């Protein structure tokens, strides 16, 4: 997923916000932080049905 714009704000346990890709699809994005494991996980749900999940581990 490659976003043209991204806006995130602090939320309980991480971040929440939205982004838009080059085709104009808007994504609702939720980022969860696990400081003990040094891991970030995200879920991006598009307004046209696309969904993507992922994580970054080992430090951020």
GIHURA-V388024 format. One record per helix or strand of 3 or more residues. SS is the DSSP state (A for helix, B for strand). FROM is the first residue (numbers start at 1). LEN is the number of residues. If there is no record, write none. Layout:
{{SS & FROM & LEN} {SS & FROM & LEN}}
This chain:
{{B & 3 & 9} {B & 14 & 8} {B & 26 & 9} {B & 39 & 8} {B & 51 & 7}}
